[in-house]
Amino acid sequence: MSRIRVLLADDHAVLRAGLKLLLGSEPDMEVCGEAASGQEAVARTQELRPDVVVMDLRMNGTELDGIAATRTISATPDAPKVLVLSMYDDPTFMDQALAAGAAGYARKRDADTDLLSAIRAVARGEAYLAPALTTVMLQRISARHGGEDDPERDLSGRELEVLRQLALGYNHRQIAETLGVSVKTIETYKARVMDKIGVNGRAGLVRYALTHGLLSDQV
């Protein structure tokens, strides 16, 4: 079984040591490197080619913060998945991280219970959002039904369901099995949805679904 190669980017050496110990106990993971700044995270990513970069948002004494580093890493060819691990509970930071290209957002306070599953999720190509922050974000969203940008008007029922399932982190095969269609059909629906709502990639789908309250009945 191939292991998930993880790069840890955080300016606190003690935290990196704890995370390294946590990940090192898992048979399907290995810490291939560490970085103490955004600049170092970008350089080490280019050097080591990890599968997942666990990225802090704010690193002291660095010109390149976690958001900027995430944007740089995500824009490279064959980019690894970036999982932001942050102390911030404000959903605004989660939105910024996703906009920069992050595949997931987890909280440091939940690292002992959620980090391993979050790493596995993004390594599989799925999205991961801290459950507590997703709930908070949804509580702050005002319904926009009937407006110029109304997903229930612009998308068919099946397209809405595919959008919801993708935003919740399910992969094409899982959605296909749930809806009783082929994987190719799900890929077609996904391309059609992205074209209609004008987004590119899973992170864009997640932001759209959250902004329009499409996950409120799934939490």
Residue pairs with C-beta under 8 A, 6 or more apart in sequence:
1 27
1 28
3 27
3 28
3 29
3 30
4 28
4 29
4 30
4 51
4 52
4 119
4 120
4 123
5 30
5 32
5 48
5 49
5 50
5 51
5 52
6 23
6 29
6 30
6 31
6 32
6 50
6 51
6 52
6 53
6 54
6 119
7 31
7 32
7 33
7 34
7 35
7 41
7 44
7 45
7 48
7 50
7 52
7 53
7 54
7 80
8 16
8 19
8 20
8 31
8 33
8 34
8 35
8 54
9 34
9 35
9 36
9 37
9 38
9 40
9 41
9 44
9 53
9 54
9 55
9 56
9 59
9 66
9 69
10 16
10 19
10 35
10 36
10 54
10 56
10 59
10 85
11 36
11 37
11 56
11 59
11 60
11 61
11 62
12 56
13 36
15 108
16 34
16 36
19 31
19 54
19 111
19 115
20 31
20 34
22 111
22 112
22 115
22 116
23 29
23 30
23 31
23 116
23 119
24 30
24 31
26 116
28 120
29 116
29 119
32 48
32 50
33 44
33 47
33 48
33 50
34 44
35 41
35 43
35 44
36 59
37 59
37 61
37 62
37 64
38 59
38 62
38 63
38 64
38 65
38 66
38 68
38 69
39 62
39 63
39 64
39 69
41 53
41 55
41 64
41 66
41 69
41 73
42 64
42 69
42 72
42 73
45 53
45 73
45 76
45 80
46 76
49 78
49 80
50 80
51 80
51 81
51 123
52 80
52 81
52 82
52 83
52 119
52 122
52 123
53 70
53 73
53 80
53 81
53 82
53 83
54 83
54 85
54 115
54 119
55 66
55 69
55 70
55 82
55 83
55 84
55 85
55 102
56 66
56 84
56 85
56 86
57 65
57 66
57 67
57 84
57 86
57 87
57 88
57 93
57 97
58 65
58 66
58 86
58 88
59 65
59 66
64 72
66 84
66 86
66 97
67 96
67 97
67 100
68 100
70 82
70 84
70 97
70 100
70 101
70 102
71 100
71 101
73 79
73 80
73 82
73 101
74 82
74 100
74 101
74 102
75 101
79 101
81 103
81 104
81 122
81 123
81 125
82 101
82 102
82 103
82 104
82 122
83 102
83 103
83 104
83 105
83 106
83 118
83 119
83 122
83 128
84 94
84 97
84 102
84 104
84 105
84 106
85 106
85 107
85 108
85 111
85 115
86 93
86 97
86 105
86 106
86 107
86 108
87 107
87 108
87 109
89 107
89 132
89 133
89 136
91 133
91 136
91 137
91 140
93 105
94 105
94 129
94 130
94 133
94 137
95 137
95 207
95 210
97 105
98 105
98 203
98 206
98 207
99 203
99 207
101 203
102 203
103 122
103 126
103 127
103 128
103 202
103 203
104 118
104 121
104 122
104 127
104 128
104 129
105 128
105 129
105 130
105 133
106 114
106 115
106 118
106 128
106 130
107 114
107 130
107 132
107 133
110 130
110 132
114 130
114 131
117 128
118 128
121 127
121 128
121 169
122 128
124 171
125 171
125 202
126 169
126 170
126 171
126 202
127 166
127 167
127 168
127 169
127 202
127 203
127 206
128 169
129 169
129 206
131 219
134 210
134 215
134 219
135 219
137 210
138 210
138 213
138 215
138 216
138 219
141 210
141 211
141 212
141 213
141 216
143 213
144 150
144 212
144 213
145 152
146 153
149 212
151 160
151 163
151 197
151 208
151 212
151 214
152 160
154 196
154 197
155 163
155 193
155 196
155 197
158 179
158 189
159 189
159 192
159 193
159 196
160 214
161 179
162 175
162 179
162 186
162 189
162 190
162 193
163 193
163 205
163 208
163 209
163 214
164 209
164 214
164 215
164 218
165 174
165 175
165 178
166 175
166 190
166 202
166 205
166 206
167 202
167 205
167 206
167 208
167 209
167 210
167 214
167 215
168 215
168 218
170 178
172 183
172 186
172 187
172 190
173 183
175 186
176 182
176 183
176 185
176 186
179 186
190 205
193 205
194 200
194 201
194 204
194 205
197 208
199 205
199 207
199 208
208 214
209 215
